């Protein structure tokens, strides 16, 4: 897997909410958003979806730990960054004081991923495409 062109050189906002399907419909109506992809969960909730708002990618999904919907006491946004070496950058971030939420692991969608919380409470998802 190559890093998709629309993911290169960017930090991608990923909002976590209750009612992701309704949010997608709202963003389509309000902003002319188009749905790029959707991964439904077994329970009918949206694990992950991506929409385009005037060419910009926005990731969203129904909130599950470690995320919480806005106002529920946890972060509602994750910052996704594709990097050349997820293992090395995860180690560096932990050494600098980040909390490791999930260690680097190969994911079913073709990326190696880790999840960290920075000292300010923001959740970072680091990914490296698997060849």
Phi and psi in degrees as GROMACS dihedral restraints (atoms count N, CA, C in turn):
[ dihedral_restraints ]
;  ai    aj    ak    al  type     phi  dphi    fc
    3     4     5     6     1   -91.6    20    10
    4     5     6     7     1   154.5    20    10
    6     7     8     9     1   -66.1    20    10
    7     8     9    10     1   121.9    20    10
    9    10    11    12     1   -58.4    20    10
   10    11    12    13     1   142.1    20    10
   12    13    14    15     1   -53.4    20    10
   13    14    15    16     1   -38.9    20    10
   15    16    17    18     1   -76.2    20    10
   16    17    18    19     1    -1.3    20    10
   18    19    20    21     1  -104.4    20    10
   19    20    21    22     1   -13.4    20    10
   21    22    23    24     1   -69.7    20    10
   22    23    24    25     1   139.5    20    10
   24    25    26    27     1    58.1    20    10
   25    26    27    28     1    42.1    20    10
   27    28    29    30     1  -152.5    20    10
   28    29    30    31     1   153.4    20    10
   30    31    32    33     1  -102.4    20    10
   31    32    33    34     1   125.2    20    10
   33    34    35    36     1  -100.2    20    10
   34    35    36    37     1   120.6    20    10
   36    37    38    39     1   -68.8    20    10
   37    38    39    40     1   140.2    20    10
   39    40    41    42     1  -134.8    20    10
   40    41    42    43     1   102.3    20    10
   42    43    44    45     1   -91.9    20    10
   43    44    45    46     1   140.0    20    10
   45    46    47    48     1  -116.0    20    10
   46    47    48    49     1   124.4    20    10
   48    49    50    51     1  -143.4    20    10
   49    50    51    52     1   168.1    20    10
   51    52    53    54     1   -92.5    20    10
   52    53    54    55     1   126.5    20    10
   54    55    56    57     1    92.9    20    10
   55    56    57    58     1    45.8    20    10
   57    58    59    60     1   -60.9    20    10
   58    59    60    61     1   -38.6    20    10
   60    61    62    63     1   -62.5    20    10
   61    62    63    64     1   -42.1    20    10
   63    64    65    66     1   -66.4    20    10
   64    65    66    67     1   -36.0    20    10
   66    67    68    69     1   -64.8    20    10
   67    68    69    70     1   -41.2    20    10
   69    70    71    72     1   -60.8    20    10
   70    71    72    73     1   -44.2    20    10
   72    73    74    75     1   -62.0    20    10
   73    74    75    76     1   -42.1    20    10
   75    76    77    78     1   -62.9    20    10
   76    77    78    79     1   -47.7    20    10
   78    79    80    81     1   -62.9    20    10
   79    80    81    82     1   -33.5    20    10
   81    82    83    84     1   -64.8    20    10
   82    83    84    85     1   -45.1    20    10
   84    85    86    87     1   -71.3    20    10
   85    86    87    88     1   -45.7    20    10
   87    88    89    90     1   -76.8    20    10
   88    89    90    91     1   -38.7    20    10
   90    91    92    93     1  -119.6    20    10
   91    92    93    94     1     0.8    20    10
   93    94    95    96     1    72.1    20    10
   94    95    96    97     1    23.7    20    10
   96    97    98    99     1   -63.5    20    10
   97    98    99   100     1   148.8    20    10
   99   100   101   102     1  -119.5    20    10
  100   101   102   103     1   140.4    20    10
  102   103   104   105     1   -80.5    20    10
  103   104   105   106     1   128.2    20    10
  105   106   107   108     1   -94.7    20    10
  106   107   108   109     1   -42.4    20    10
  108   109   110   111     1  -162.5    20    10
  109   110   111   112     1   160.7    20    10
  111   112   113   114     1  -148.9    20    10
  112   113   114   115     1   133.2    20    10
  114   115   116   117     1  -115.9    20    10
  115   116   117   118     1   102.0    20    10
  117   118   119   120     1   -76.6    20    10
  118   119   120   121     1   146.6    20    10
  120   121   122   123     1   -86.2    20    10
  121   122   123   124     1   169.2    20    10
  123   124   125   126     1   -63.2    20    10
  124   125   126   127     1   -26.4    20    10
  126   127   128   129     1   -89.0    20    10
  127   128   129   130     1     6.3    20    10
  129   130   131   132     1    89.2    20    10
  130   131   132   133     1   -10.6    20    10
  132   133   134   135     1   -78.4    20    10
  133   134   135   136     1   164.9    20    10
  135   136   137   138     1   -93.4    20    10
  136   137   138   139     1   117.1    20    10
  138   139   140   141     1   -70.2    20    10
  139   140   141   142     1   -43.3    20    10
  141   142   143   144     1  -160.3    20    10
  142   143   144   145     1   137.7    20    10
  144   145   146   147     1  -144.1    20    10
  145   146   147   148     1   158.8    20    10
  147   148   149   150     1  -133.9    20    10
  148   149   150   151     1   134.2    20    10
  150   151   152   153     1  -125.0    20    10
  151   152   153   154     1   161.0    20    10
  153   154   155   156     1  -113.7    20    10
  154   155   156   157     1   128.4    20    10
  156   157   158   159     1  -117.5    20    10
  157   158   159   160     1   103.7    20    10
  159   160   161   162     1    51.3    20    10
  160   161   162   163     1    44.8    20    10
  162   163   164   165     1    88.0    20    10
  163   164   165   166     1   -11.7    20    10
  165   166   167   168     1   -92.8    20    10
  166   167   168   169     1   139.1    20    10
  168   169   170   171     1   -85.1    20    10
  169   170   171   172     1   134.6    20    10
  171   172   173   174     1  -128.9    20    10
  172   173   174   175     1   125.7    20    10
  174   175   176   177     1   -96.0    20    10
  175   176   177   178     1   146.0    20    10
  177   178   179   180     1  -155.1    20    10
  178   179   180   181     1   162.1    20    10
  180   181   182   183     1  -169.6    20    10
  181   182   183   184     1   169.1    20    10
  183   184   185   186     1   -73.4    20    10
  184   185   186   187     1   136.5    20    10
  186   187   188   189     1   -68.1    20    10
  187   188   189   190     1   127.7    20    10
  189   190   191   192     1  -139.0    20    10
  190   191   192   193     1   157.1    20    10
  192   193   194   195     1   -51.1    20    10
  193   194   195   196     1   139.2    20    10
  195   196   197   198     1   -88.6    20    10
  196   197   198   199     1    11.6    20    10
  198   199   200   201     1   -95.9    20    10
  199   200   201   202     1   161.1    20    10
  201   202   203   204     1  -141.4    20    10
  202   203   204   205     1   151.0    20    10
  204   205   206   207     1   -64.6    20    10
  205   206   207   208     1   157.5    20    10
  207   208   209   210     1   -50.5    20    10
  208   209   210   211     1   136.1    20    10
  210   211   212   213     1    84.9    20    10
  211   212   213   214     1    -2.8    20    10
  213   214   215   216     1   -97.8    20    10
  214   215   216   217     1     9.1    20    10
  216   217   218   219     1    96.4    20    10
  217   218   219   220     1     5.4    20    10
  219   220   221   222     1  -139.0    20    10
  220   221   222   223     1   174.0    20    10
  222   223   224   225     1   -70.0    20    10
  223   224   225   226     1   143.2    20    10
  225   226   227   228     1  -107.1    20    10
  226   227   228   229     1     0.4    20    10
  228   229   230   231     1  -128.7    20    10
  229   230   231   232     1   137.0    20    10
  231   232   233   234     1  -116.2    20    10
  232   233   234   235     1   148.8    20    10
  234   235   236   237     1  -109.2    20    10
  235   236   237   238     1   113.9    20    10
  237   238   239   240     1   -94.8    20    10
  238   239   240   241     1   133.3    20    10
  240   241   242   243     1  -138.6    20    10
  241   242   243   244     1   124.3    20    10
  243   244   245   246     1   -83.4    20    10
  244   245   246   247     1   128.7    20    10
  246   247   248   249     1  -131.8    20    10
  247   248   249   250     1   159.2    20    10
  249   250   251   252     1   -69.9    20    10
  250   251   252   253     1   -29.4    20    10
  252   253   254   255     1  -141.6    20    10
  253   254   255   256     1    89.7    20    10
  255   256   257   258     1   -62.6    20    10
  256   257   258   259     1   -36.9    20    10
  258   259   260   261     1   -64.7    20    10
  259   260   261   262     1   -48.1    20    10
  261   262   263   264     1   -64.4    20    10
  262   263   264   265     1   -43.2    20    10
  264   265   266   267     1   -70.8    20    10
  265   266   267   268     1   -34.9    20    10
  267   268   269   270     1   -61.8    20    10
  268   269   270   271     1   -46.7    20    10
  270   271   272   273     1   -59.5    20    10
  271   272   273   274     1   -44.2    20    10
  273   274   275   276     1   -62.6    20    10
  274   275   276   277     1   -43.8    20    10
  276   277   278   279     1   -66.0    20    10
  277   278   279   280     1   -41.4    20    10
  279   280   281   282     1   -63.6    20    10
  280   281   282   283     1   -42.2    20    10
  282   283   284   285     1   -61.9    20    10
  283   284   285   286     1   -29.7    20    10
  285   286   287   288     1   -83.7    20    10
  286   287   288   289     1    -7.5    20    10
  288   289   290   291     1   120.2    20    10
  289   290   291   292     1     2.9    20    10
  291   292   293   294     1   -73.2    20    10
  292   293   294   295     1   148.2    20    10
  294   295   296   297     1   -89.4    20    10
  295   296   297   298     1   126.8    20    10
  297   298   299   300     1   -79.5    20    10
  298   299   300   301     1   115.1    20    10
  300   301   302   303     1   -91.6    20    10
  301   302   303   304     1   -38.0    20    10
  303   304   305   306     1  -150.2    20    10
  304   305   306   307     1   130.5    20    10
  306   307   308   309     1   -71.0    20    10
  307   308   309   310     1   163.7    20    10
  309   310   311   312     1   -54.8    20    10
  310   311   312   313     1   132.5    20    10
  312   313   314   315     1  -150.7    20    10
  313   314   315   316     1   148.0    20    10
  315   316   317   318     1   -74.5    20    10
  316   317   318   319     1   128.2    20    10
  318   319   320   321     1  -104.9    20    10
  319   320   321   322     1   156.5    20    10
  321   322   323   324     1   -62.8    20    10
  322   323   324   325     1   -20.3    20    10
  324   325   326   327     1   -93.1    20    10
  325   326   327   328     1    11.6    20    10
  327   328   329   330     1    94.7    20    10
  328   329   330   331     1    20.1    20    10
  330   331   332   333     1  -133.9    20    10
  331   332   333   334     1   152.2    20    10
  333   334   335   336     1   -94.9    20    10
  334   335   336   337     1   130.2    20    10
  336   337   338   339     1  -135.7    20    10
  337   338   339   340     1   144.5    20    10
  339   340   341   342     1  -130.7    20    10
  340   341   342   343     1   163.3    20    10
  342   343   344   345     1  -134.0    20    10
  343   344   345   346     1   132.1    20    10
  345   346   347   348     1  -132.6    20    10
  346   347   348   349     1   155.5    20    10
  348   349   350   351     1  -115.9    20    10
  349   350   351   352     1   126.1    20    10
  351   352   353   354     1   -77.0    20    10
  352   353   354   355     1   167.8    20    10
  354   355   356   357     1   -62.7    20    10
  355   356   357   358     1   -10.0    20    10
  357   358   359   360     1  -101.2    20    10
  358   359   360   361     1     2.8    20    10
  360   361   362   363     1    97.5    20    10
  361   362   363   364     1    -3.0    20    10
  363   364   365   366     1   -81.7    20    10
  364   365   366   367     1   139.3    20    10
  366   367   368   369     1   -96.2    20    10
  367   368   369   370     1   129.8    20    10
  369   370   371   372     1  -114.5    20    10
  370   371   372   373     1   133.2    20    10
  372   373   374   375     1  -114.0    20    10
  373   374   375   376     1   114.1    20    10
  375   376   377   378     1  -102.1    20    10
  376   377   378   379     1   135.4    20    10
  378   379   380   381     1  -135.6    20    10
  379   380   381   382     1   143.2    20    10
  381   382   383   384     1  -129.4    20    10
  382   383   384   385     1   127.0    20    10
  384   385   386   387     1   -59.6    20    10
  385   386   387   388     1   142.4    20    10
  387   388   389   390     1   -92.3    20    10
  388   389   390   391     1   130.4    20    10
